[in-house]
Amino acid sequence: MGFDKKRVLLIDDEADFTELLKLTLSKLGYEVASENCPNRALATARNFLPDIVFLDVIMPGMSGAQVACQLRADRILKSTPVIFLTATVDREEVQGAVGKIDNHAVMAKPPSTDELVECIERFLSKENAGAGD
């Protein structure tokens, strides 16, 4: 039996962006789903049950902060790490300011493959460190 693939959910209104990230992460062995309509993000997350969520900040109809609130309020998804992706800051700003929005980590768009993988592994190893022995 193989290991369980880590499940990554991408929520961003830019379909080309999510498709590129999905392809990249899938090639690296992650199971990836994407949602381009923020109003459907919670339903998609409930169906997919991701290990980690990358979430755009500025989207039409519903902001990333609103989606994050929905995820946090859901009893199944509340402990799933949410990483905000935004083009409104650059890498230096993210590193200089603690890199948090509403207590969620922030990454500048577009992230490099190395940045994505490092972020996924860092957050999921923290999560696993807290799970039983």
CNS distance restraints for C-alpha pairs under 8 A (distance, minus, plus):
assign (resid   5 and name CA) (resid  29 and name CA) 6.72 0.50 0.50
assign (resid   5 and name CA) (resid  30 and name CA) 5.50 0.50 0.50
assign (resid   5 and name CA) (resid  31 and name CA) 5.84 0.50 0.50
assign (resid   6 and name CA) (resid  30 and name CA) 5.32 0.50 0.50
assign (resid   6 and name CA) (resid  31 and name CA) 6.01 0.50 0.50
assign (resid   6 and name CA) (resid  50 and name CA) 7.80 0.50 0.50
assign (resid   6 and name CA) (resid  51 and name CA) 6.25 0.50 0.50
assign (resid   7 and name CA) (resid  30 and name CA) 6.08 0.50 0.50
assign (resid   7 and name CA) (resid  31 and name CA) 4.74 0.50 0.50
assign (resid   7 and name CA) (resid  32 and name CA) 5.80 0.50 0.50
assign (resid   7 and name CA) (resid  33 and name CA) 7.85 0.50 0.50
assign (resid   7 and name CA) (resid  49 and name CA) 7.54 0.50 0.50
assign (resid   7 and name CA) (resid  50 and name CA) 4.74 0.50 0.50
assign (resid   7 and name CA) (resid  51 and name CA) 5.07 0.50 0.50
assign (resid   7 and name CA) (resid  52 and name CA) 6.73 0.50 0.50
assign (resid   8 and name CA) (resid  30 and name CA) 6.86 0.50 0.50
assign (resid   8 and name CA) (resid  31 and name CA) 6.18 0.50 0.50
assign (resid   8 and name CA) (resid  32 and name CA) 4.82 0.50 0.50
assign (resid   8 and name CA) (resid  33 and name CA) 6.46 0.50 0.50
assign (resid   8 and name CA) (resid  50 and name CA) 5.40 0.50 0.50
assign (resid   8 and name CA) (resid  51 and name CA) 6.05 0.50 0.50
assign (resid   8 and name CA) (resid  52 and name CA) 5.24 0.50 0.50
assign (resid   8 and name CA) (resid  53 and name CA) 5.92 0.50 0.50
assign (resid   8 and name CA) (resid  54 and name CA) 7.59 0.50 0.50
assign (resid   9 and name CA) (resid  32 and name CA) 5.85 0.50 0.50
assign (resid   9 and name CA) (resid  33 and name CA) 4.97 0.50 0.50
assign (resid   9 and name CA) (resid  34 and name CA) 5.57 0.50 0.50
assign (resid   9 and name CA) (resid  35 and name CA) 7.69 0.50 0.50
assign (resid   9 and name CA) (resid  45 and name CA) 7.21 0.50 0.50
assign (resid   9 and name CA) (resid  48 and name CA) 7.83 0.50 0.50
assign (resid   9 and name CA) (resid  50 and name CA) 5.77 0.50 0.50
assign (resid   9 and name CA) (resid  51 and name CA) 7.95 0.50 0.50
assign (resid   9 and name CA) (resid  52 and name CA) 6.42 0.50 0.50
assign (resid   9 and name CA) (resid  53 and name CA) 4.75 0.50 0.50
assign (resid   9 and name CA) (resid  54 and name CA) 6.23 0.50 0.50
assign (resid  10 and name CA) (resid  18 and name CA) 6.28 0.50 0.50
assign (resid  10 and name CA) (resid  22 and name CA) 7.74 0.50 0.50
assign (resid  10 and name CA) (resid  32 and name CA) 7.53 0.50 0.50
assign (resid  10 and name CA) (resid  33 and name CA) 6.30 0.50 0.50
assign (resid  10 and name CA) (resid  34 and name CA) 4.54 0.50 0.50
assign (resid  10 and name CA) (resid  35 and name CA) 6.26 0.50 0.50
assign (resid  10 and name CA) (resid  53 and name CA) 6.00 0.50 0.50
assign (resid  10 and name CA) (resid  54 and name CA) 4.94 0.50 0.50
assign (resid  10 and name CA) (resid  55 and name CA) 6.19 0.50 0.50
assign (resid  11 and name CA) (resid  18 and name CA) 7.49 0.50 0.50
assign (resid  11 and name CA) (resid  34 and name CA) 5.80 0.50 0.50
assign (resid  11 and name CA) (resid  35 and name CA) 4.86 0.50 0.50
assign (resid  11 and name CA) (resid  36 and name CA) 5.88 0.50 0.50
assign (resid  11 and name CA) (resid  37 and name CA) 7.62 0.50 0.50
assign (resid  11 and name CA) (resid  38 and name CA) 6.92 0.50 0.50
assign (resid  11 and name CA) (resid  41 and name CA) 6.75 0.50 0.50
assign (resid  11 and name CA) (resid  53 and name CA) 7.41 0.50 0.50
assign (resid  11 and name CA) (resid  54 and name CA) 6.16 0.50 0.50
assign (resid  11 and name CA) (resid  55 and name CA) 4.81 0.50 0.50
assign (resid  11 and name CA) (resid  56 and name CA) 6.18 0.50 0.50
assign (resid  12 and name CA) (resid  17 and name CA) 7.69 0.50 0.50
assign (resid  12 and name CA) (resid  18 and name CA) 6.55 0.50 0.50
assign (resid  12 and name CA) (resid  34 and name CA) 7.77 0.50 0.50
assign (resid  12 and name CA) (resid  35 and name CA) 6.51 0.50 0.50
assign (resid  12 and name CA) (resid  36 and name CA) 5.07 0.50 0.50
assign (resid  12 and name CA) (resid  37 and name CA) 7.30 0.50 0.50
assign (resid  12 and name CA) (resid  38 and name CA) 7.31 0.50 0.50
assign (resid  12 and name CA) (resid  55 and name CA) 6.18 0.50 0.50
assign (resid  12 and name CA) (resid  56 and name CA) 4.99 0.50 0.50
assign (resid  12 and name CA) (resid  59 and name CA) 7.12 0.50 0.50
assign (resid  13 and name CA) (resid  35 and name CA) 7.60 0.50 0.50
assign (resid  13 and name CA) (resid  36 and name CA) 4.29 0.50 0.50
assign (resid  13 and name CA) (resid  37 and name CA) 5.90 0.50 0.50
assign (resid  13 and name CA) (resid  38 and name CA) 7.15 0.50 0.50
assign (resid  13 and name CA) (resid  56 and name CA) 7.63 0.50 0.50
assign (resid  13 and name CA) (resid  59 and name CA) 5.93 0.50 0.50
assign (resid  13 and name CA) (resid  60 and name CA) 7.52 0.50 0.50
assign (resid  14 and name CA) (resid  18 and name CA) 6.50 0.50 0.50
assign (resid  14 and name CA) (resid  36 and name CA) 6.44 0.50 0.50
assign (resid  15 and name CA) (resid  19 and name CA) 5.99 0.50 0.50
assign (resid  15 and name CA) (resid  36 and name CA) 5.99 0.50 0.50
assign (resid  16 and name CA) (resid  20 and name CA) 6.18 0.50 0.50
assign (resid  17 and name CA) (resid  21 and name CA) 6.34 0.50 0.50
assign (resid  18 and name CA) (resid  22 and name CA) 5.85 0.50 0.50
assign (resid  18 and name CA) (resid  34 and name CA) 6.27 0.50 0.50
assign (resid  18 and name CA) (resid  35 and name CA) 7.98 0.50 0.50
assign (resid  18 and name CA) (resid  36 and name CA) 7.77 0.50 0.50
assign (resid  19 and name CA) (resid  23 and name CA) 6.13 0.50 0.50
assign (resid  19 and name CA) (resid  34 and name CA) 7.66 0.50 0.50
assign (resid  20 and name CA) (resid  24 and name CA) 6.22 0.50 0.50
assign (resid  21 and name CA) (resid  25 and name CA) 6.01 0.50 0.50
assign (resid  22 and name CA) (resid  26 and name CA) 5.88 0.50 0.50
assign (resid  22 and name CA) (resid  32 and name CA) 5.77 0.50 0.50
assign (resid  22 and name CA) (resid  33 and name CA) 7.04 0.50 0.50
assign (resid  22 and name CA) (resid  34 and name CA) 7.27 0.50 0.50
assign (resid  23 and name CA) (resid  27 and name CA) 6.22 0.50 0.50
assign (resid  24 and name CA) (resid  28 and name CA) 6.65 0.50 0.50
assign (resid  24 and name CA) (resid 113 and name CA) 7.37 0.50 0.50
assign (resid  25 and name CA) (resid  29 and name CA) 6.62 0.50 0.50
assign (resid  25 and name CA) (resid  30 and name CA) 5.58 0.50 0.50
assign (resid  25 and name CA) (resid  31 and name CA) 7.70 0.50 0.50
assign (resid  25 and name CA) (resid  32 and name CA) 6.99 0.50 0.50
assign (resid  25 and name CA) (resid 113 and name CA) 7.89 0.50 0.50
assign (resid  26 and name CA) (resid  30 and name CA) 4.94 0.50 0.50
assign (resid  26 and name CA) (resid  31 and name CA) 5.97 0.50 0.50
assign (resid  26 and name CA) (resid  32 and name CA) 6.23 0.50 0.50
assign (resid  33 and name CA) (resid  48 and name CA) 7.34 0.50 0.50
assign (resid  35 and name CA) (resid  40 and name CA) 7.24 0.50 0.50
assign (resid  35 and name CA) (resid  41 and name CA) 6.10 0.50 0.50
assign (resid  35 and name CA) (resid  44 and name CA) 6.94 0.50 0.50
assign (resid  36 and name CA) (resid  41 and name CA) 7.96 0.50 0.50
assign (resid  37 and name CA) (resid  41 and name CA) 6.55 0.50 0.50
assign (resid  38 and name CA) (resid  59 and name CA) 7.10 0.50 0.50
assign (resid  38 and name CA) (resid  60 and name CA) 7.77 0.50 0.50
assign (resid  38 and name CA) (resid  61 and name CA) 7.07 0.50 0.50
assign (resid  38 and name CA) (resid  62 and name CA) 5.83 0.50 0.50
assign (resid  38 and name CA) (resid  63 and name CA) 7.50 0.50 0.50
assign (resid  38 and name CA) (resid  64 and name CA) 7.70 0.50 0.50
assign (resid  38 and name CA) (resid  67 and name CA) 6.83 0.50 0.50
assign (resid  39 and name CA) (resid  61 and name CA) 7.11 0.50 0.50
assign (resid  39 and name CA) (resid  62 and name CA) 6.53 0.50 0.50
assign (resid  39 and name CA) (resid  67 and name CA) 7.99 0.50 0.50
assign (resid  40 and name CA) (resid  44 and name CA) 6.16 0.50 0.50
assign (resid  41 and name CA) (resid  45 and name CA) 6.04 0.50 0.50
assign (resid  41 and name CA) (resid  67 and name CA) 6.96 0.50 0.50
assign (resid  42 and name CA) (resid  46 and name CA) 6.14 0.50 0.50
assign (resid  42 and name CA) (resid  67 and name CA) 7.14 0.50 0.50
assign (resid  42 and name CA) (resid  70 and name CA) 6.71 0.50 0.50
assign (resid  42 and name CA) (resid  71 and name CA) 6.41 0.50 0.50
assign (resid  43 and name CA) (resid  47 and name CA) 6.23 0.50 0.50
assign (resid  44 and name CA) (resid  48 and name CA) 6.01 0.50 0.50
assign (resid  45 and name CA) (resid  49 and name CA) 5.44 0.50 0.50
assign (resid  45 and name CA) (resid  50 and name CA) 6.47 0.50 0.50
assign (resid  45 and name CA) (resid  77 and name CA) 7.72 0.50 0.50
assign (resid  46 and name CA) (resid  76 and name CA) 7.71 0.50 0.50
assign (resid  46 and name CA) (resid  77 and name CA) 7.34 0.50 0.50
assign (resid  49 and name CA) (resid  77 and name CA) 7.36 0.50 0.50
assign (resid  50 and name CA) (resid  80 and name CA) 7.34 0.50 0.50
assign (resid  51 and name CA) (resid  80 and name CA) 6.06 0.50 0.50
assign (resid  51 and name CA) (resid  81 and name CA) 7.28 0.50 0.50
assign (resid  51 and name CA) (resid 124 and name CA) 7.33 0.50 0.50
assign (resid  52 and name CA) (resid  80 and name CA) 5.72 0.50 0.50
assign (resid  52 and name CA) (resid  81 and name CA) 5.05 0.50 0.50
assign (resid  52 and name CA) (resid  82 and name CA) 6.14 0.50 0.50
assign (resid  52 and name CA) (resid  83 and name CA) 7.80 0.50 0.50
assign (resid  52 and name CA) (resid 120 and name CA) 7.11 0.50 0.50
assign (resid  52 and name CA) (resid 123 and name CA) 7.94 0.50 0.50
assign (resid  52 and name CA) (resid 124 and name CA) 7.55 0.50 0.50
assign (resid  53 and name CA) (resid  80 and name CA) 7.22 0.50 0.50
assign (resid  53 and name CA) (resid  81 and name CA) 6.23 0.50 0.50
assign (resid  53 and name CA) (resid  82 and name CA) 4.76 0.50 0.50
assign (resid  53 and name CA) (resid  83 and name CA) 6.12 0.50 0.50
assign (resid  54 and name CA) (resid  82 and name CA) 5.94 0.50 0.50
assign (resid  54 and name CA) (resid  83 and name CA) 4.83 0.50 0.50
assign (resid  54 and name CA) (resid  84 and name CA) 5.84 0.50 0.50
assign (resid  54 and name CA) (resid  85 and name CA) 6.43 0.50 0.50
assign (resid  55 and name CA) (resid  64 and name CA) 6.13 0.50 0.50
assign (resid  55 and name CA) (resid  68 and name CA) 8.00 0.50 0.50
assign (resid  55 and name CA) (resid  82 and name CA) 6.83 0.50 0.50
assign (resid  55 and name CA) (resid  83 and name CA) 6.03 0.50 0.50
assign (resid  55 and name CA) (resid  84 and name CA) 4.77 0.50 0.50
assign (resid  55 and name CA) (resid  85 and name CA) 5.63 0.50 0.50
assign (resid  56 and name CA) (resid  63 and name CA) 7.97 0.50 0.50
assign (resid  56 and name CA) (resid  64 and name CA) 5.59 0.50 0.50
assign (resid  56 and name CA) (resid  84 and name CA) 5.71 0.50 0.50
assign (resid  56 and name CA) (resid  85 and name CA) 4.79 0.50 0.50
assign (resid  56 and name CA) (resid  86 and name CA) 5.84 0.50 0.50
assign (resid  57 and name CA) (resid  63 and name CA) 5.90 0.50 0.50
assign (resid  57 and name CA) (resid  64 and name CA) 4.20 0.50 0.50
assign (resid  57 and name CA) (resid  65 and name CA) 6.61 0.50 0.50
assign (resid  57 and name CA) (resid  84 and name CA) 6.18 0.50 0.50
assign (resid  57 and name CA) (resid  85 and name CA) 6.34 0.50 0.50
assign (resid  57 and name CA) (resid  86 and name CA) 5.70 0.50 0.50
assign (resid  58 and name CA) (resid  63 and name CA) 5.41 0.50 0.50
assign (resid  58 and name CA) (resid  64 and name CA) 6.15 0.50 0.50
assign (resid  58 and name CA) (resid  86 and name CA) 7.45 0.50 0.50
assign (resid  59 and name CA) (resid  63 and name CA) 5.34 0.50 0.50
assign (resid  59 and name CA) (resid  64 and name CA) 6.85 0.50 0.50
assign (resid  62 and name CA) (resid  66 and name CA) 6.24 0.50 0.50
assign (resid  62 and name CA) (resid  67 and name CA) 6.97 0.50 0.50
assign (resid  63 and name CA) (resid  67 and name CA) 6.46 0.50 0.50
assign (resid  64 and name CA) (resid  68 and name CA) 6.03 0.50 0.50
assign (resid  64 and name CA) (resid  84 and name CA) 7.50 0.50 0.50
assign (resid  65 and name CA) (resid  69 and name CA) 6.21 0.50 0.50
assign (resid  65 and name CA) (resid 102 and name CA) 7.65 0.50 0.50
assign (resid  66 and name CA) (resid  70 and name CA) 6.42 0.50 0.50
assign (resid  67 and name CA) (resid  71 and name CA) 6.30 0.50 0.50
assign (resid  68 and name CA) (resid  72 and name CA) 6.08 0.50 0.50
assign (resid  68 and name CA) (resid  82 and name CA) 7.15 0.50 0.50
assign (resid  69 and name CA) (resid  73 and name CA) 6.09 0.50 0.50
assign (resid  70 and name CA) (resid  74 and name CA) 6.35 0.50 0.50
assign (resid  71 and name CA) (resid  77 and name CA) 5.65 0.50 0.50
assign (resid  71 and name CA) (resid  78 and name CA) 5.74 0.50 0.50
assign (resid  72 and name CA) (resid  77 and name CA) 6.48 0.50 0.50
assign (resid  72 and name CA) (resid  78 and name CA) 4.07 0.50 0.50
assign (resid  72 and name CA) (resid  79 and name CA) 7.07 0.50 0.50
assign (resid  73 and name CA) (resid  77 and name CA) 7.80 0.50 0.50
assign (resid  73 and name CA) (resid  78 and name CA) 5.99 0.50 0.50
assign (resid  74 and name CA) (resid  78 and name CA) 5.39 0.50 0.50
assign (resid  81 and name CA) (resid 104 and name CA) 7.88 0.50 0.50
assign (resid  81 and name CA) (resid 123 and name CA) 6.97 0.50 0.50
assign (resid  82 and name CA) (resid 104 and name CA) 6.17 0.50 0.50
assign (resid  82 and name CA) (resid 105 and name CA) 7.20 0.50 0.50
assign (resid  83 and name CA) (resid 104 and name CA) 5.93 0.50 0.50
assign (resid  83 and name CA) (resid 105 and name CA) 5.01 0.50 0.50
assign (resid  83 and name CA) (resid 106 and name CA) 5.61 0.50 0.50
assign (resid  83 and name CA) (resid 107 and name CA) 7.08 0.50 0.50
assign (resid  84 and name CA) (resid 101 and name CA) 7.53 0.50 0.50
assign (resid  84 and name CA) (resid 104 and name CA) 6.77 0.50 0.50
assign (resid  84 and name CA) (resid 105 and name CA) 6.16 0.50 0.50
assign (resid  84 and name CA) (resid 106 and name CA) 4.61 0.50 0.50
assign (resid  84 and name CA) (resid 107 and name CA) 6.13 0.50 0.50
assign (resid  85 and name CA) (resid 106 and name CA) 5.91 0.50 0.50
assign (resid  85 and name CA) (resid 107 and name CA) 4.95 0.50 0.50
assign (resid  85 and name CA) (resid 108 and name CA) 5.79 0.50 0.50
assign (resid  85 and name CA) (resid 109 and name CA) 5.84 0.50 0.50
assign (resid  85 and name CA) (resid 110 and name CA) 7.92 0.50 0.50
assign (resid  86 and name CA) (resid 106 and name CA) 7.38 0.50 0.50
assign (resid  86 and name CA) (resid 107 and name CA) 6.50 0.50 0.50
assign (resid  86 and name CA) (resid 108 and name CA) 5.22 0.50 0.50
assign (resid  86 and name CA) (resid 109 and name CA) 5.23 0.50 0.50
assign (resid  87 and name CA) (resid 108 and name CA) 5.76 0.50 0.50
assign (resid  87 and name CA) (resid 109 and name CA) 4.78 0.50 0.50
assign (resid  87 and name CA) (resid 110 and name CA) 7.25 0.50 0.50
assign (resid  88 and name CA) (resid 108 and name CA) 7.64 0.50 0.50
assign (resid  89 and name CA) (resid  93 and name CA) 5.99 0.50 0.50
assign (resid  89 and name CA) (resid  94 and name CA) 6.66 0.50 0.50
assign (resid  89 and name CA) (resid 108 and name CA) 5.93 0.50 0.50
assign (resid  90 and name CA) (resid  94 and name CA) 6.38 0.50 0.50
assign (resid  90 and name CA) (resid 108 and name CA) 5.35 0.50 0.50
assign (resid  90 and name CA) (resid 109 and name CA) 7.60 0.50 0.50
assign (resid  91 and name CA) (resid  95 and name CA) 6.17 0.50 0.50
assign (resid  91 and name CA) (resid 107 and name CA) 7.30 0.50 0.50
assign (resid  91 and name CA) (resid 108 and name CA) 5.47 0.50 0.50
assign (resid  92 and name CA) (resid  96 and name CA) 5.83 0.50 0.50
assign (resid  93 and name CA) (resid  97 and name CA) 5.90 0.50 0.50
assign (resid  93 and name CA) (resid  99 and name CA) 7.76 0.50 0.50
assign (resid  94 and name CA) (resid  98 and name CA) 6.70 0.50 0.50
assign (resid  94 and name CA) (resid  99 and name CA) 4.50 0.50 0.50
assign (resid  94 and name CA) (resid 100 and name CA) 7.75 0.50 0.50
assign (resid  94 and name CA) (resid 106 and name CA) 6.68 0.50 0.50
assign (resid  94 and name CA) (resid 107 and name CA) 6.71 0.50 0.50
assign (resid  94 and name CA) (resid 108 and name CA) 6.87 0.50 0.50
assign (resid  95 and name CA) (resid  99 and name CA) 5.75 0.50 0.50
assign (resid  99 and name CA) (resid 105 and name CA) 5.65 0.50 0.50
assign (resid  99 and name CA) (resid 106 and name CA) 5.15 0.50 0.50
assign (resid  99 and name CA) (resid 107 and name CA) 7.37 0.50 0.50
assign (resid 100 and name CA) (resid 104 and name CA) 5.13 0.50 0.50
assign (resid 100 and name CA) (resid 105 and name CA) 4.52 0.50 0.50
assign (resid 100 and name CA) (resid 106 and name CA) 5.35 0.50 0.50
assign (resid 101 and name CA) (resid 105 and name CA) 6.51 0.50 0.50
assign (resid 101 and name CA) (resid 106 and name CA) 6.55 0.50 0.50
assign (resid 107 and name CA) (resid 111 and name CA) 6.80 0.50 0.50
assign (resid 111 and name CA) (resid 115 and name CA) 5.99 0.50 0.50
assign (resid 111 and name CA) (resid 116 and name CA) 6.36 0.50 0.50
assign (resid 112 and name CA) (resid 116 and name CA) 6.34 0.50 0.50
assign (resid 113 and name CA) (resid 117 and name CA) 6.20 0.50 0.50
assign (resid 114 and name CA) (resid 118 and name CA) 5.98 0.50 0.50
assign (resid 115 and name CA) (resid 119 and name CA) 6.04 0.50 0.50
assign (resid 116 and name CA) (resid 120 and name CA) 6.14 0.50 0.50
assign (resid 117 and name CA) (resid 121 and name CA) 6.04 0.50 0.50
assign (resid 118 and name CA) (resid 122 and name CA) 5.92 0.50 0.50
assign (resid 119 and name CA) (resid 123 and name CA) 6.12 0.50 0.50
assign (resid 120 and name CA) (resid 124 and name CA) 5.99 0.50 0.50
assign (resid 121 and name CA) (resid 125 and name CA) 5.81 0.50 0.50
assign (resid 122 and name CA) (resid 126 and name CA) 6.31 0.50 0.50
assign (resid 123 and name CA) (resid 127 and name CA) 6.30 0.50 0.50
assign (resid 124 and name CA) (resid 128 and name CA) 6.13 0.50 0.50
assign (resid 125 and name CA) (resid 129 and name CA) 6.00 0.50 0.50
assign (resid 126 and name CA) (resid 130 and name CA) 6.53 0.50 0.50
assign (resid 127 and name CA) (resid 131 and name CA) 6.62 0.50 0.50
